C-alpha cells in the first residue's frame, strides 16, 4: 500500500497554531486568546522524505507556512517537521505525532 501524505493533515492546524504562538513569543508579542484569529493562507509541505517501517510511516521535511495573525500580522515562515502516521486495520493512515521547529539561523558572516 502506498502512503499518501495528504491524509490526516487536519492535525497540522494545531501544530501550526503552536508554531505561530512560538513565533509571536520570539518576536516579543504575547500569545494568548487572540491567536485564535490566526488565518492560514497557505501550507506547502515541500517534498517530504517518506520512510515506512511496517505499519508506521515517518515523514520529514521543510514546510513553508503563510499565516495572517491579529497579533503579528502577515507572517510567512519555514518549519522543519517530523510527522508520524500508523496504518489502521482498515488500511487508512492516522497521524499520531507531529513535531516542528524553526530552521537554524544562517551563520553570521566573518568580520
Buried (B, 14 or more C-beta within 10 A) or exposed (E): EEBEBEEBEEBBEEBBBBBBBBBBEEEEBEBEEBBEEBEBEEBEBEEBEBEBEEEEBBBBBBBEBBBBBEBBEEBEBBBBBBBBBBBEEEEEBEBEEBEBEEEEEEEEEEE
